Amino acid sequence: MDAKKSTLTEMEALNLLRDVDELYAARGRKVVHVNLKQQQPGTAELKALVLGPTGNLRAPTLRVGRTLVVGFDEATYRTVFEA
């Protein structure tokens, strides 16, 4: 699914996190990695990581197995795709 063409609402975006074990969220040069099996961040923290200013899922968003990558960071893409 192309997040730019098919926007997901706040609840739909947060529901994506139910089926993943890891979240990588890139914003600018900063990348946040959250192991959702070990950490239980609050809803507000998760929303800040995955939602843009319009309240929709940020693009690009990729799901690779049980890993969700939000935003673009070349080094993160290499890590996730080579694993």
QUIHU-V974172 format. One record per run of one state. SS is the DSSP state (@ for helix, = for strand, . for the rest). FROM is the first residue (numbers start at 0). LEN is the number of residues. Records with the same first field share a line. If there is no record, write none. Layout:
SS=FROM-LEN / FROM-LEN
This chain:
.=0-9 / 19-2 / 27-2 / 35-7 / 51-5 / 57-3 / 64-2 / 70-3 / 82-1
@=9-10 / 42-8 / 73-9
==21-6 / 29-6 / 50-1 / 56-1 / 60-4 / 66-4
